[in-house]
């Protein structure tokens, strides 16, 4: 296990990011495992992906941000993903398409879908496809963390199955 000290930009030093409603303390040094499951974040907006990654690490979770579904699918980190936080509205492959492609490949990664353009139709399709959480942006960090903890708990249950 290694120790992680987040590198922070000026917005992060103030403890706030426009994605999140609440501020969070990012000055803690927490252990982050190099071998356990990670929270994979897929968002074409690098600032959003980075903010979520910093939040995950600030609470002791290993995380990695990706700029597209294609990048995530090519990554060796795919096999370590215990949870996927994915933006719905991205070019080429949207977040729901990524979730469905992973399911077709036999990769049952509990998924939290985030979107700046919420709609009842997308929410219904996402939940029908097995997405564990649906959060419109901006969202409270506590809501995101609740969804991620539920997803990681589900992933542990899947990994423990024969």
C-alpha positions in Angstrom: 0.0 0.0 0.0 1.3 3.5 -0.8 0.3 6.8 0.7 -1.4 9.4 -1.5 -1.1 13.1 -1.2 -3.4 14.8 -3.7 -1.9 17.5 -6.0 -4.3 20.4 -6.0 -5.0 23.3 -8.3 -6.2 26.7 -7.1 -9.9 25.7 -7.2 -9.1 22.6 -5.2 -7.1 24.5 -2.7 -10.2 26.5 -2.0 -11.9 23.1 -1.5 -14.6 23.7 -4.1 -15.4 22.7 -7.6 -18.4 23.8 -9.7 -19.5 20.2 -10.1 -20.1 19.7 -6.4 -22.6 21.6 -4.3 -20.5 21.2 -1.1 -16.8 21.7 -0.4 -14.6 18.9 0.7 -11.4 18.8 2.6 -8.6 17.6 0.4 -5.6 18.1 2.7 -5.8 14.6 4.2 -3.1 12.0 3.5 -4.8 8.7 3.1 -3.6 5.2 2.1 -4.6 4.1 -1.5 -4.2 0.5 -2.5 -2.3 -0.4 -5.7 -4.0 -3.7 -6.2 -7.7 -3.5 -5.1 -10.7 -2.3 -7.1 -10.7 1.3 -8.5 -13.4 3.8 -9.1 -13.2 4.4 -12.9 -14.5 7.8 -13.9 -15.3 8.4 -17.6 -16.2 12.0 -18.6 -15.1 14.0 -21.6 -14.8 17.1 -19.4 -11.4 16.7 -17.9 -12.1 19.1 -15.0 -15.2 17.0 -13.9 -13.3 13.7 -14.1 -10.4 15.2 -12.2 -12.6 16.6 -9.5 -14.3 13.3 -8.9 -11.0 11.5 -8.9 -9.6 13.9 -6.3 -12.8 13.4 -4.2 -12.5 9.6 -4.4 -8.9 9.8 -3.3 -9.7 12.2 -0.5 -11.9 9.5 1.1 -9.3 6.8 0.6 -10.6 5.2 -2.6 -8.4 4.4 -5.5 -9.6 6.1 -8.7 -8.7 6.8 -12.3 -10.3 9.3 -14.7 -10.7 8.6 -18.4 -11.7 11.0 -21.1 -13.8 8.6 -23.2 -15.4 5.2 -23.2 -13.0 4.1 -25.8 -10.0 5.0 -23.6 -11.5 3.1 -20.7 -12.2 0.0 -22.8 -8.5 0.0 -24.0 -7.1 0.5 -20.5 -5.6 -2.3 -18.4 -7.4 -0.7 -15.5 -10.7 -2.1 -16.9 -10.2 -5.4 -15.1 -9.7 -3.5 -11.7 -12.8 -1.4 -12.0 -15.1 -2.0 -9.1 -17.4 0.9 -9.9 -17.9 3.1 -13.0 -18.9 6.7 -12.8 -19.8 7.8 -16.3 -21.2 10.9 -18.0 -24.2 10.2 -20.2 -23.5 12.9 -22.8 -20.2 12.2 -24.5 -19.1 12.1 -28.2 -18.9 8.8 -30.0 -20.1 6.6 -27.1 -22.4 7.9 -24.5 -22.3 6.6 -20.9 -25.3 4.3 -21.3 -23.8 2.8 -24.4 -20.6 2.2 -22.5 -22.5 0.4 -19.7 -24.4 -1.7 -22.2 -21.2 -2.6 -24.1 -19.5 -3.7 -20.9 -22.5 -5.9 -20.0 -22.4 -7.5 -23.4 -18.7 -8.3 -22.8 -19.6 -10.0 -19.5 -18.1 -7.1 -17.4 -20.7 -6.5 -14.8 -19.3 -3.2 -13.4 -21.8 -1.4 -11.1 -22.4 2.0 -12.8 -23.4 5.5 -11.7 -24.6 7.6 -14.6 -24.1 11.4 -14.3 -25.6 14.0 -16.6 -25.9 17.7 -17.1 -29.0 17.1 -19.1 -31.4 15.0 -17.0 -34.5 13.5 -18.5 -37.0 11.0 -17.3 -36.5 8.9 -20.4 -32.7 8.6 -19.9 -33.2 7.8 -16.2 -35.7 5.1 -17.0 -33.5 3.5 -19.7 -30.5 3.7 -17.4 -32.2 2.0 -14.5 -33.7 -0.6 -16.8 -30.2 -1.4 -18.1 -29.1 -2.0 -14.5 -27.3 1.3 -13.7 -27.1 1.5 -9.9 -27.4 5.3 -9.7 -28.5 8.3 -11.8 -27.3 11.8 -10.7 -28.0 15.1 -12.4 -25.1 17.6 -12.4 -24.3 19.4 -10.2 -24.8 16.9 -7.4 -23.9 16.7 -3.7 -20.6 14.9 -3.1 -22.4 12.9 -0.4 -25.0 11.6 -2.9 -22.2 10.6 -5.2 -20.3 8.8 -2.4 -23.5 7.0 -1.3 -23.9 5.7 -4.9 -20.3 4.7 -5.2 -20.3 2.9 -1.8 -23.4 0.9 -2.9 -21.7 0.1 -6.2 -18.5 -1.1 -4.5 -20.5 -3.2 -2.1 -22.3 -4.8 -5.1 -19.0 -5.4 -6.8 -17.7 -7.2 -3.7 -20.7 -9.4 -3.7 -20.2 -10.2 -7.4 -16.5 -11.0 -6.9 -17.3 -13.2 -3.9 -19.7 -15.3 -5.9 -18.5 -18.8 -7.2 
